[in-house]
């Protein structure tokens, strides 16, 4: 049985996924997960045909991001994604996967019987969203503060300027969403309040 208090439900070295974690980041959650991918493929005349795939992967989470395996047509790829690229829709957990999958994936926790009892798994599944929420909020607000500061120094700061200096950039739509608030003259405190409410709601 793994240490439940530390949120390590399978060993951190269960797979090579840990190699995708930036070395300075602490691993705070280790689990097995089911990954689902669904993307529009081709219009058939009677509707849209979708590409679908489901697989299981080791999932590691740090205070800033998460890492897992992507089963790609070019082979398996281990990816790292910042938490500001993740979202919840009701009980479903989604993440974008920039430069690998256009439409991102959904992830759900999976129990490995030799490491975890059913009652433990049921409890942590219910608590997963609330566990992750404060970390998602912090990385998003850190991003907001950084971009707001850049606009204060340079009102013409663009998405191209932003992506040139970020290894894991947020999407352009999200950048423009924040830029709109800044251009409207909203203060940093007002913007922080808006984003905080958004994370707390979902």
CORRAWO-V218272 format. One record per residue. SS is DSSP state (2 for helix, 1 for strand, 0 for the rest). OMEGA is omega in whole degrees, 0 to 359 (NA if undefined). BURIAL is 1 if it has 9 or more other C-alpha atoms within 8 Angstrom, else 0. Layout:
BEGIN
SS | OMEGA | BURIAL
SS | OMEGA | BURIAL
END
This chain:
BEGIN
0 | 180 | 0
0 | 180 | 1
0 | 184 | 0
2 | 183 | 0
2 | 182 | 0
2 | 181 | 0
0 | 174 | 1
1 | 186 | 1
0 | 164 | 1
0 | 183 | 1
0 | 179 | 0
2 | 179 | 1
2 | 178 | 0
2 | 180 | 0
0 | 179 | 0
2 | 181 | 0
2 | 182 | 1
2 | 180 | 1
2 | 179 | 0
2 | 181 | 1
0 | 174 | 1
0 | 190 | 0
0 | 183 | 0
0 | 184 | 0
0 | 179 | 1
0 | 177 | 0
1 | 184 | 1
1 | 182 | 1
1 | 178 | 1
1 | 184 | 1
1 | 170 | 1
1 | 185 | 1
1 | 171 | 1
1 | 181 | 1
1 | 179 | 1
1 | 179 | 1
1 | 178 | 1
1 | 184 | 1
1 | 175 | 1
1 | 183 | 0
1 | 182 | 0
1 | 175 | 0
1 | 188 | 0
0 | 185 | 0
0 | 176 | 0
0 | 181 | 0
0 | 181 | 0
1 | 175 | 1
1 | 183 | 1
1 | 168 | 1
1 | 181 | 1
1 | 176 | 0
1 | 177 | 0
1 | 177 | 0
1 | 178 | 0
1 | 184 | 0
1 | 166 | 1
1 | 179 | 1
1 | 178 | 1
1 | 182 | 1
1 | 174 | 1
1 | 176 | 1
0 | 184 | 1
0 | 185 | 1
1 | 179 | 1
1 | 181 | 1
1 | 180 | 1
1 | 181 | 1
1 | 172 | 1
1 | 175 | 0
1 | 188 | 0
1 | 178 | 0
0 | 179 | 0
0 | 182 | 0
1 | 180 | 0
1 | 180 | 1
1 | 175 | 0
1 | 186 | 1
1 | 173 | 1
1 | 183 | 1
1 | 176 | 1
1 | 182 | 1
2 | 179 | 1
2 | 175 | 1
2 | 180 | 1
1 | 179 | 1
1 | 174 | 1
1 | 170 | 1
1 | 190 | 0
0 | 181 | 0
0 | 183 | 0
1 | 180 | 1
1 | 184 | 1
1 | 172 | 1
1 | 171 | 1
1 | 177 | 1
1 | 186 | 1
0 | 175 | 0
0 | 179 | 0
0 | 179 | 0
1 | 184 | 0
1 | 188 | 1
1 | 178 | 1
1 | 184 | 1
1 | 169 | 1
1 | 180 | 1
1 | 175 | 1
1 | 184 | 1
1 | 179 | 1
1 | 179 | 0
0 | 170 | 1
0 | 190 | 0
0 | 183 | 0
0 | 180 | 0
0 | 190 | 1
0 | 176 | 1
0 | 182 | 0
2 | 183 | 0
2 | 176 | 0
2 | 181 | 0
2 | 180 | 1
2 | 181 | 0
2 | 183 | 0
2 | 176 | 0
2 | 179 | 0
2 | 185 | 0
2 | 187 | 0
2 | 181 | 0
2 | 180 | 1
2 | 176 | 0
2 | 187 | 0
2 | 188 | 0
2 | 182 | 1
2 | 178 | 0
2 | 177 | 1
2 | 180 | 1
2 | 182 | 1
2 | 182 | 0
2 | 179 | 1
2 | 180 | 1
2 | 175 | 1
2 | 178 | 0
2 | 179 | 0
2 | 181 | 1
2 | 180 | 1
2 | 182 | 0
2 | 177 | 0
2 | 179 | 1
2 | 179 | 0
2 | 179 | 1
2 | 176 | 1
2 | 180 | 0
2 | 183 | 0
0 | 182 | 0
0 | 180 | 0
0 | 180 | 0
0 | 187 | 1
0 | 178 | 0
2 | 177 | 1
2 | 176 | 0
2 | 183 | 0
2 | 186 | 1
2 | 180 | 1
2 | 184 | 0
0 | 182 | 0
0 | 181 | 0
0 | 181 | 0
0 | 186 | 0
0 | 172 | 0
0 | 183 | 0
0 | 183 | 0
2 | 180 | 0
2 | 179 | 0
2 | 178 | 0
2 | 180 | 1
2 | 178 | 1
2 | 178 | 0
2 | 180 | 1
2 | 179 | 0
2 | 179 | 0
2 | 181 | 1
2 | 180 | 1
2 | 178 | 0
0 | 177 | 0
0 | 179 | 0
0 | 180 | 1
0 | 178 | 0
2 | 180 | 0
2 | 179 | 0
2 | 180 | 0
2 | 178 | 1
2 | 179 | 1
2 | 180 | 0
2 | 181 | 0
2 | 178 | 1
2 | 178 | 1
2 | 181 | 0
2 | 180 | 0
2 | 181 | 1
2 | 181 | 0
2 | 184 | 0
0 | NA | 0
END
